[in-house]
Amino acid sequence: MTPATTLADAKTRVAETVDRLADELERISLQIHANPELCFQEHKAAGWLADFLARQGAAVERGVGGLPTAFRATIAGARAPPSRSWPSTMPCRTSATPAGTT
């Protein structure tokens, strides 16, 4: 399989997954917006997001870096990462302002 085919397949899988989860993702987004929390005090939002990722099969580690609102979600792939790599993480910041508003 060529890298271009692999990338195209990955993009297709991501789009299909987002489409499948769109209703729940929107619900969580609106829930976070309806429950604003101060910086580093996003306990509800962090819990909702971590719970969602756990329901999708991710291994969720809470309290990462000594912050009670920080978490790391790891989704196992088809192959193990190289031994010198760190686990993949995606920094995420929540905000009480929905996308497209100021």
NORZILIN-V531862 format. One record per residue. N is the residue number from 1. RES is the residue in one small letter. SS is DSSP state (hx for helix, st for strand, lp for the rest). Layout:
# NORZILIN-V531862
n = (N;N)
res = (RES;RES)
ss = (SS;SS)
This chain:
# NORZILIN-V531862
n = (1;2;3;4;5;6;7;8;9;10;11;12;13;14;15;16;17;18;19;20;21;22;23;24;25;26;27;28;29;30;31;32;33;34;35;36;37;38;39;40;41;42;43;44;45;46;47;48;49;50;51;52;53;54;55;56;57;58;59;60;61;62;63;64;65;66;67;68;69;70;71;72;73;74;75;76;77;78;79;80;81;82;83;84;85;86;87;88;89;90;91;92;93;94;95;96;97;98;99;100;101;102)
res = (m;t;p;a;t;t;l;a;d;a;k;t;r;v;a;e;t;v;d;r;l;a;d;e;l;e;r;i;s;l;q;i;h;a;n;p;e;l;c;f;q;e;h;k;a;a;g;w;l;a;d;f;l;a;r;q;g;a;a;v;e;r;g;v;g;g;l;p;t;a;f;r;a;t;i;a;g;a;r;a;p;p;s;r;s;w;p;s;t;m;p;c;r;t;s;a;t;p;a;g;t;t)
ss = (lp;lp;hx;hx;hx;hx;hx;hx;hx;hx;hx;hx;hx;hx;hx;hx;hx;hx;hx;hx;hx;hx;hx;hx;hx;hx;hx;hx;hx;hx;hx;hx;hx;hx;lp;lp;lp;lp;lp;lp;lp;lp;hx;hx;hx;hx;hx;hx;hx;hx;hx;hx;hx;hx;hx;lp;lp;lp;st;st;st;st;lp;hx;hx;hx;lp;lp;lp;lp;st;st;st;st;lp;lp;lp;lp;lp;lp;lp;lp;lp;lp;lp;lp;lp;lp;lp;lp;lp;lp;lp;lp;lp;lp;lp;lp;lp;lp;lp;lp)
